[in-house]
Amino acid sequence: MPYRIAVTIDWNEELAEQLDWHWRANLRPRLEGLTDAEYFWEPVPGMWSVRPRSTSLAPVPLGGGDYTYDWGWSPDPAPATTIAWRLSHLIVGVFGRRAAAHFGAPPVDFETYQYPGDATTALVRLDDVYNAWTDGVRKLDAAALARPCGSAEGAWADSPLATLVLHINREALHHGAEIALLRDLYRWESQEQGPRQP
């Protein structure tokens, strides 16, 4: 009879570390030095962004402050989006709303959020909601990961919380890669001009 070794997997640690390793080693370092010019850069016409109130190009400008978030329901084709838009999506929709719903962080929603008008403020807020989310995830045990997400997650209400954690990981990896690519394109915008520093 072959000898078997019992392996215990800490799924909570695996779920949390999948995102946090990427955040520490890749994504967050790529955001250092982000300038306001990059934050608002629009390499193609018609991009959605975060804009001063009353200047939105989108069907539905959202927000409760001096800046609004361009929005519309299922546009076809979907518009390209700026770094400002992507960071706001991560801050409000990916981390903030979920940290509030599941871990007691301050409530946040797209309609009333005070969108930052500069890159530095956006990064501080991103760090805050990221930490609130990941701190909450790290405190989940196996029973908590198995419990249903609840009504805050709409169609996913009956799905286990582990499914939401995996979804948030995908969202952060996906949008983080888009932001990193926009930074690369900004730096190399024109071969004739050569690379420029952000």
For each residue, the residues with C-beta under 8 A, 3 or more apart:
1:
2:
3:
4:
5:
6:
7:
8:
9: 14
10: 13 14
11: 14 15 142 145 162
12: 15 16 137 138 140 141 142 145
13: 10 16 17 138
14: 9 10 11 17 18
15: 11 12 18 19 137 145 162 165 166 169
16: 12 13 19 20 134 137 138 165
17: 13 14 20 21
18: 14 15 21 22 169
19: 15 16 22 23 134 168 169 172 173
20: 16 17 23 24 134
21: 17 18 24 25
22: 18 19 25 26 27 172 173 176
23: 19 20 26 27 28 130 134 172
24: 20 21 28 29
25: 21 22 29
26: 22 23 29 30 176
27: 22 23 30 31 172 173 176 180
28: 23 24 31 32 127
29: 24 25 26 32
30: 26 27 176 179 180 183
31: 27 28 34 123 126 179
32: 28 29
33: 198
34: 31 38 39 83 119 120 122 123 183 198
35: 38 39 119 198
36: 39 40 118 119
37: 40 41 186 198
38: 34 35 41 83 119 182 183 186 198
39: 34 35 36 82 83 84 87 118 119 122
40: 36 37 49 50 82 83 84
41: 37 38 82 83 182 186
42: 45 47 49 82
43: 47 80 182 185 186 189
44: 47 80
45: 42
46: 57 79 80
47: 42 43 44 79 80 81 82 85
48: 57 58 70 71 79 80 81 82 85
49: 40 42 70 81 82 84 85
50: 40 63 67 68 69 70 82 84 85 88 115 116 117
51: 55 56 57 61 67 68 70
52: 55 66 67 68 117
53: 61 63 65 66 67 68
54:
55: 51 52
56: 51 61 68 70
57: 46 48 51 70
58: 48 61 70 71 72 79
59: 71 72 73 75
60: 71 72 73
61: 51 53 56 58 68 69 70 71
62: 68 69 71 110 111 113
63: 50 53 67 68 69 110 111 112 113 114 115
64: 111 112 113 114
65: 53 113 114 115
66: 52 53 114 117
67: 50 51 52 53 63 114 115 116 117
68: 50 51 52 53 56 61 62 63 115
69: 50 61 62 63 85 88 92 110 113 115
70: 48 49 50 51 56 57 58 61 79 81 85
71: 48 58 59 60 61 62 110
72: 58 59 60 75
73: 59 60
74:
75: 59 72 78 79
76:
77:
78: 75
79: 46 47 48 58 70 75
80: 43 44 46 47 48
81: 47 48 49 70 85 86 89 178
82: 39 40 41 42 47 48 49 50 85 86 182
83: 34 38 39 40 41 86 87 119 179 182 183
84: 39 40 49 50 87 88 115 119 122
85: 47 48 49 50 69 70 81 82 88 89
86: 81 82 83 89 90 175 178 179 182
87: 39 83 84 90 91 122 123 126 179
88: 50 69 84 85 91 92 113 115 116 122
89: 81 85 86 92 93 94 175
90: 86 87 93 94 95 126 129 130 171 172 175 176
91: 87 88 94 95 96 108 113 122 125 126 129
92: 69 88 89 96 97 108 109 110 113
93: 89 90 96 97 110
94: 89 90 91 97 98 168 171 172 175
95: 90 91 98 99 126 129 130 132 133 168 172
96: 91 92 93 99 100 105 108 113 129 132
97: 92 93 94 100 101 108 109 152
98: 94 95 101 102 133 152 164 168
99: 95 96 102 103 105 129 132 133 136
100: 96 97 103 104 105 106 107 108
101: 97 98 150 152 153
102: 98 99 136 149 152 161 164
103: 99 100 132 133 135 136 139
104: 100 136
105: 96 99 100 108 129 132 133 136
106: 100
107: 100
108: 91 92 96 97 100 105 113 129
109: 92 97 112 113
110: 62 63 69 71 92 93 113
111: 62 63 64
112: 63 64 109
113: 62 63 64 65 69 88 91 92 96 108 109 110
114: 63 64 65 66 67
115: 50 63 65 67 68 69 84 88
116: 50 67 88 119 121 122 125
117: 50 52 66 67 121
118: 36 39 121 122
119: 34 35 36 38 39 83 84 116 122 123
120: 34 123 124
121: 116 117 118 124 125
122: 34 39 84 87 88 91 116 118 119 125 126
123: 31 34 87 119 120 126 127
124: 120 121 127 128
125: 91 116 121 122 128 129
126: 31 87 90 91 95 122 123 129 130
127: 28 123 124 130 131
128: 124 125 131 132
129: 90 91 95 96 99 105 108 125 126 132 133
130: 23 90 95 126 127 133 134
131: 127 128 134 135
132: 95 96 99 103 105 128 129 135 136
133: 95 98 99 103 105 129 130 136 137 168
134: 16 19 20 23 130 131 137 138
135: 103 131 132 138 139
136: 99 102 103 104 105 132 133 139 140
137: 12 15 16 133 134 140 165
138: 12 13 16 134 135
139: 103 135 136
140: 12 136 137 144 145 161 165
141: 12 144 145
142: 11 12 145 146
143: 146 147
144: 140 141 147 161
145: 11 12 15 140 141 142 160 161 162 165
146: 142 143 160 161 162
147: 143 144 160 161
148: 157 158 159 160 161
149: 102 152 153 156 157 158 159 160 161 163 164
150: 101 153 157
151: 154 157
152: 97 98 101 102 149 157
153: 101 149 150 156 157 159 164
154: 151 157
155:
156: 149 153 159 163 164 167
157: 148 149 150 151 152 153 154
158: 148 149
159: 148 149 153 156 163 164
160: 145 146 147 148 149 163 164
161: 102 140 144 145 146 147 148 149 164 165
162: 11 15 145 146 165 166
163: 149 156 159 160 166 167
164: 98 102 149 153 156 159 160 161 167 168
165: 15 16 137 140 145 161 162 168 169
166: 15 162 163 169 170
167: 156 163 164 170 171
168: 19 94 95 98 133 164 165 171 172
169: 15 18 19 165 166 172 173
170: 166 167 173 174
171: 90 94 167 168 174 175
172: 19 22 23 27 90 94 95 168 169 175 176
173: 19 22 27 169 170 176 177
174: 170 171 177 178
175: 86 89 90 94 171 172 178 179
176: 22 26 27 30 90 172 173 179 180
177: 173 174 180 181
178: 81 86 174 175 181 182
179: 30 31 83 86 87 175 176 182 183
180: 27 30 176 177 183 184
181: 177 178 184 185
182: 38 41 43 82 83 86 178 179 185 186
183: 30 34 38 83 179 180 186 187 198
184: 180 181 187 188
185: 43 181 182 188 189
186: 37 38 41 43 182 183 189 196 198
187: 183 184 195 196 197 198
188: 184 185 191 195
189: 43 185 186 193 196
190: 193 194
191: 188 194
192:
193: 189 190 196
194: 190 191
195: 187 188
196: 186 187 189 193
197: 187
198: 33 34 35 37 38 183 186 187
